[in-house]
Amino acid sequence: MLQIFVREADRVVLRENDISIPFEAAPPALWYDLVRPSSAECRHVEEALGVSVPTRDEMEEIEPSARLYQESGAEIMTLTALTNVDGDGPVKTPVTFILKGRTLVTVRYADPKPFRMFAHRILRANDSSCSAGEDVMLGLVESIIDRMADVLERTGNEIDGISREVFAGKSKSSTKMTSDLRSLIEQLGQKGDFLGGVRESLVSISRLVAYHAAVEHPAHKPTKEVRQMVKLLQRDASSLGDHAAFLSGKVNFLLDATLGLINLEQNQIIKIFTVASVVFLPPTLVASIYGMNFEVMPELRWGAGYPWAILLMALSAALPFYYFKRKGWL
């Protein structure tokens, strides 16, 4: 799908998408938005701007030289965005920005929410902030960062909730407690994986903004507002990256704490079995002695032998139990 945004007077409008119309006959575009584009749509944009649109395989390459470069007078920059962050399985997806002159091209194979929100905002009649493709690109990056901030805030609250569950210390059965802790480990693993994707996205955004700020533009100099916007985006991406790193450290701490609690619970169970085996060892020894089948045993014809053996076994079990209780091992 190809969406073409053009500037008319003091507003941005969505132009009818008809790639059969020669680009020379159409008004100059402000923003070409390629969403899962077909080969014909890619060729239309390439002919209009004289620059090659990268394929999906090229967009997914991770080396900086393949993500941030110049070609035919255009800046081609790729960042990693997250989609489906409100669902159970957030997905990383590459998004490419091609900035040539006053026109921006975005190439994406997913539909992150910030793109829809930003497109809706600039189509409002009273929005006049986007006069060039650079403004659109910086606005999109800002929307992505704002979305990341909201997601990190929500994730931080969810991690706080998990922390309260881990250290609640409510009395419950051993089986129930172990089951709950295992569920918390699964949740922590999901949060850790999600935060890893957020950090990767923020790093790619920081690199993109830094690269754009370092590129010289001989045709025009960036305005003071653009330079301030670039600095603000760099600072926001850096601060959110630090916050994501903090949350990742908290997740690791909670994961270690949860595993430690599970180990303590298992050790408690093992301790109970160990104490039980030690307590019943002396009675077993007594029973073994009086269970021997030798002909000459003084107690065989003793009338009080049976109650004596029972009393001795009970006493030999009670004394270790009392000792362990006194030491606080039970």
N, C-alpha and C positions, 0 to 999 in steps of 0.2 A: 504494500500500500504506500502511496506517495501523497503526502499532504504538502501543499504549497501555500505559504503565508507571504502576503505582499503588503507593502505600505501604501496606503491611500490617504492623502492629506494628513490628518492628525490621528489616524487609527490604523490598526492592523486588521486585515480581513483574510479569510480563507478562500483562496482562489479555486475555481472549478478545476479539478484535476483531469486534464485531457492531454495525454502525452502525444497525441497526434498533431496538436498545434505546434508549429515550429517555435522554438524558444525565442527567435528574433522577433516574432510577432506578438509575443506575450510581454506584459509589463515585467520589469526586473523583480526577481523574487528576493524576499528578505530571508526566508528560511525554507529549505527543502527538508521535510521530515520523511525519511525512508524507514518504513516499518515492515520487516520481512519482505524486502523489495524483490520484485521480479527482475529478470535480466533486462527487459525493455525499459523499466523505470530507471534502472541504474544507467543504462545508455543515454536516456534522456537527460539526466543530471550531468553525466560526463560531457555530453555535447554542449550543454549550457555553460559549464564552468571550465571545460578543458582540463579536467583533472580526473584521475582514476579513482573510482570508489573501491575501497578494499573489500575483499571477500570476507566471509565469516571466519574462515580458517586463518586468514591474515589478522583479523581483529583479535583472535584468541591467543596469538603469540604473546609471550610475557616479557621478552627482552625489550628494554627501553628504546632501542633503535628501531624496532618494528612498531612501536606504539606512539612515539613522538618524533616526527620528522617533517620536513618540508618537501614539497613536490610541485613543480609548475607554478611557483609563486603562492602556493596555498599551505597553510598549516594543517597537518593531519594528526589529530590527537585522540587517543583511545583511553578511556577509563573503565574501571570495573564497577558496575552498579548492582544493586540487589533488588530483586523483584519477589513478589509474594511474601513480603516480610510480615504480613498479618496472618498468614497461614501457618501450617505445620512445617512446611519445607521451603525456607527461603532459598532462592536460586541466584547464583552469580551470573551476570551476563555482561558482555562487553558492549560499550557504546562508543561510537566513533564520531568525533566532531571534525568537520572539514570547513575551515574558515578561509575564504578567498575574497579579498576586497571587502565589500559590505554585505556579502552573502554567506549564510551558514548552511551547511548540510549536516544532518544527523543521520547516522546509520545504526539501526538497532534491530534485534530479533526477539525482543520482548517489549512489554509495555509497562515500565515502571510508573508508579503513581505520580511522581513529581512531573513527568512529562505531560500527563493529562491535566494536572492542576495548573501548570505554567501556561499551556496552550489556552486553557479556559480564561486565564487571567489576562493575557495580552490581547484576546479578542474582545474584551470589554471596550466599549466606546470611549471611556474616559481614561484609558491607559495609553500614555504617550512616552513611556520610558524606553521602548525598543525602537531605535531609529536605524540600527545597523545590526549585522549578523553577530558582531562581537558582543553587543548588548544582550542578544538572545542567548548566546552561549554562556555568558557569565550569569544570566538570570536562571538558566537551567541548572548550572552547577550550584548556584545558591539554593535552588529548590531541593536538589538532591541532598545538600548538606543539612538543610532544615529538616528534611525527612529523616536523615540519620540521627539528628539530635532528638527528635520525638521518639524514635525507636530506641535509642540508648536510654532515654529517660524511663520509658516503659520497661525495658529490660532490667534496668537498675532496681525498679520497684519490685519486679518479679523475683529478682535475686534476693532482695531483702526479705521477701515472704518465705523463700526457701530457707534462708538463714534462720528465721524464727522457728521454722519447723524442725530444723536440724538440732537447735539448741533449746527446744521447748522443754525437754526433760519430763514429759508426761509419763506417768506410770501406765504401762500397758504390757500385754503379754510379749514374751520374747519373739514368738513367731510373727506377731503383728508388727512389732518394732522393726525387725529385720526386713520385712516386706516393705514397710514405709521407707526405710532408708535406701533400699534398692530402687524404689521409685524415684526418690530424690536424686540418686546418682544418675538415672536416665535423664531427668530434667536438667541437671547440671551439665551433663554431656551435650545436650542440645543447645543450652545457652553458650557453652564454650565454643562450640562449632559455629554458632551464629555470630558471636563476637569476633571470631577469626575472620569471617567474611566481611564484617563491618570494618575491621582494621585494614584489611586488604583494599577495600573500596576507598577508604579515606587516604591511604597511602597513594593510590593511583590518582586521586583528585589533587592531592598536594603536588605530585609530580607534574600533572597537567597544567595547573595554575602557574607553577614556577617556570615551566617551559614557555608558556605563553608570555609571561612577564619578561623573560630573557630574550625573546625573539625581537629583533629590530624590525621596525616597520618604516621603510624609507618613504612610502607613499603618503603616510599620515602618522602623526604622533598621537599616542593615546591621550585622551583628555584627563583632567585632574580627577573627575568622577570615576573614570575607568581605573586609573591607578589606585585610587582609594578602595574601589571595589575589589581589585585583585589582592591588595594587602589584607582586606577584611576576610576574603575567602581563604587565604593562606592561614591566617590566624585561627579562623574557625575550624578548619580542617585539622590543624595541628592540635588545638585544644580538645577537639572531639576524639582525636587519636589517643591522646593521653588519658582521657576519660575511659575510652574503650579498653586501654591497657590496664587501668585500675580495676575495671569490672572483671577483666580476664584473670587478674591476680586474685580477686575475691572469689571467683568461681573455683580456681585451683585450691585456695584455702578451704573452701567449703567441701570440695571433693575430698581433700585429705582428711578433713574432720569427720566426714561421713564414713569414709573407709575405716578411720580409727575407731569410731563408735561401733561399727560392725565387728571389727576385730575384738573390741572389748566385750561385746555381747557373746561372741563365739568363745572367747577365753573364759567367760563366766560359766558357760555351759560345760566346757572341758574341765574347769575347776570342780564343778559339782560332781562330775563323773569320777574325777581323781579322788576327791574326798570320800565319796561313797565306797570306792574300791579299797581305800585305806581303812575305813571304818569297819568294813566287813572282813578284812583280812585276818585279824586276831580270832574272831569267832570261827572262821573257817579252819584256822590252825588247831583250835581246841577240838572241833568236830573231827578233824583228820586224826588227831592223836587218839581220841576215844573210839574211833572207827577202825582201828587196827585190829587184826585178827590173831594176835599172839595168844598162846595158851595161858601163859603166866602174866596176868595183869591184875594188880591188887584191887582195882575198882570194879572188876567184873562181877563180883559177888556182893558188892556194897549196896545196901538197900537205898541209901540216899544218893547213889551215884548219878542217877538221871537228873534229879533237880539240881544237884551240884554242877553238872555239866552245863545245863541251861543257864543257871545263874552266872557261871564263869564266862559263858559266851556273851551274855547280855552285858556283864561288867566290862569285858574286853572291848566291846563295841562302844559302850558309853564313855569310857575314859578318853579315847582318841577324839570322839565327837566334842566332849567338853573342852579338851585341849585346843582344838581348832577354833571353837567358839570363843574361847578366852583370848586367843591370838588375833581374833577378828578376821579369820580367813573364810568365814561363812557369812 
